[in-house]
Amino acid sequence: MSKKEVLLQRTWLLHWSLFPIFTAEKVEVKLLDFFLNEKSLSCISLSCPHLFRYVAACLILQKRLKHLMKDTVWIIQHENAVYSDPVTRFLMALYVDMDFDEAQHELQKCEKVCKVDYFLMRHWQDFQENARLLIFETYCRIHQCINIGMIASKLNMEAEEAEVWIVKLIQNAKLDARIDSEKCRVVMSKAPPSVYQQVIEKTKNLSFRSTMCPG
């Protein structure tokens, strides 16, 4: 097949893969690997950027994809001028701009989007829960002491509800954190940053950039 035909067939396959990814009881890891691999993301960028909504949704709904978050969000940001919606903007606000107010604002918009989207409408509760978890985890990485009332506002929750949610999260995720009830705050134990990891992150995405360059 010609390159044009290969691109067309892969585009169709990516669209059809939305059905098993978002309607099956259990999503196969190999299918997620296919949907989010470099060739598929390049194809989405070139021929069907509207699928970035579902790329972003996969990152939010599938906790096992955390290792792909930074690289994939960079690609979503790269394609922002071509396609964006509340789902993609939520990830950019959280991971690119570190704007927690904007992330919470976009998350509220995500509810309207998810509830009218054929593939996402049945996933809203998990989507919201996982999105709140991402906000909390990201906030914890850059703050050592977190006021519970303040984080409740970021998560669009009542303070008491947020405290119960945070306690369960710390227990279930085994986070290195504790609740200081007297001062109504969460205290995190922060690990020192890895210089090696910082260097790796700065040199990422070169392969994707080369695939997107013409010639």
N, C-alpha and C positions, 0 to 999 in steps of 0.2 A: 504494500500500500504506500501511497505517497504520504508525505508528512502532513498534508492537509487532511487526508482521510484518517490518518492515525489520530490526529487531534480531534476530529469530529467524533470518532468512535469512543475515544476516551471521555469526551464531554458527555456523550449519552450514558456511558457506564457510570460516571460520577453522579448523574442525576438519578439513575435507577438505584444506586447504592443508598440513597436517602431512605428508601423504604425499609430495608432490613436494619439500618442503623437506628432509625427513630421509631419503628413500629414493632420490632422483635422484642421478646421478653429479655433476651440476653444478646448483647452485641459481640460478635466474634472479634477478637483482637486483630486478626489478619485483615479484616475488613476496615477497621479503624486505621491500621497501618497503611493500607492502600489509599484511603480517602485523604490522609494527612501527609503522605510522603511527598518528596520534593517534586517529582514529575506531575503529580496530581495538582499540587498547589500552583505550579507553573501553568498548567492547563487551565485552571480556574482563573488565574490572572489574565490569561490571553483570551479566553472564549466565554467564560461564564462567571464573572466576578460576583454576581448575586449569591453564589454558593458560599461566599465568605460568611454569610449569616450562619450557615450550618457548620462551617469550620469552627467559628467562635462558639457556637452552642455545644459542639462536641468537647471543646476544651473546658467548658464550664460544667457540663453534665458528667463527664467521665474523669473521675479523680485520678485514674491511673495515667492520664496524659499530662500530668504536671511537668514532666521533663521536657515536653515540647512547647510549653507555654511561651517562653521568651522568644524563641526563634519564630514561632508562628505569629505571634502578635507583631513582631517586626514586619513580617510580610503583609499582615492586615493593614498596618500603618502605611506601608509603602503603596498600597492600593487604595488608600482612603479617598483620593481625589476621584477615583472611578466608582467606588461603591462604599457606602457606609450606612448603617442603621443603628438603632439603640443597642443591639447585641454586640456589634463590633466596636461601637463607641464606648460601651461599658469597659471592655478590656483595655482599650487605649487610654481611657481616663485613669484606670487603675494601674496599669503597668508602664505606660509611657509618660504620662503627665503627673502621676502620683497625686491626682486631684480626687480626694475621697468624696467631697461634696458633689462633684460632677458625676462620679461613678454611681453614687446613690441616686442622683437625678436620672441618669440613664437607666438604672435598674428599674425605677418606677415606670419608665416608658416601655421597658422590656415586657412588662405584664401585658400591656395592650397588644404588643407585637405577637407574643407567644400565644395569646388566647384566640387569635384569628389565623394563626399559621397552622396549616394541616399537619405538619410534622412535629411542631413544638407544643401544640395546645395541651396534649396529655402530660407534658413534662414540666409544667410551670412550677409546681410545688418543689420538685427537686432542683429545678433551675434556680429558684429564689434562694433555697437553702444553701446550695453550693456557691452561689454568687456572694451571699453574705459571708460564707466561710472564707472565700478568697479575699474579700475586703478586710476581714479581721486578721487573717494571716499576713497580708501585705502590710497592714498598719502595725502589726506586732514586730515586723522586721526592722522598722525604722523608729520605733518608740519603745522605751524600756518600761515606762509607767503609763498606763492608759486609764483615764477616767471612764467609769462604766456608763455614766450618764451621757458623756460625749460620744462614746462608741455606739450607744443605743440610737442616738440621732443619726449616725452614719449608716446604721442598719435599718433605719425606719422602724424601730421597736420601742416599746416602753422600757424604762430603766429596769424595773423588776423582771420583766420578761427577758431582757438582754442579759441580766446577771445569771438567771437560770440557764439560759442558752450557752453562755460562756463557760459556766461550771461544767456542763455536760460535754462541751467541746474539749475542754482541757482534759477531762477524764477519758473520753473516747479516743482523742487524737494523741494522748499522752504528751501534751505540750509541756515544755519546761517553763511553767508559769504557776502563779498562785494568786488567789483572791485576797486582797487586803480589805476586809469588810469595814474596818474602822474608818478608813479613808476613802472607801467606795471606789477602789481602783484595782486594776490587774497589773501585777508586777512580772515582767518577763526577764528571763536569764538569757542575755544575748551572747552568742558565740562570736569570737573575733572573725573579721572578714578574711577570706582566703585570697591572697595575692594571686595565686595560680588561677583561681576561678575568675578573678577580675580580668586577667590577661586573656583567658579563653573566651569570655563573653565579648570582649572587644574585637576579637578576630572571627566571630561567627558570621554566618550569612553570606560569606564570600562566594560560596558555591551557588547559592540562589541568585545572587546578583549577576553572576556570569551567565546563568541560564536565561536571564531576562534581557541581557544585552543583545541587540541585533548584530548580525554579521557572523 
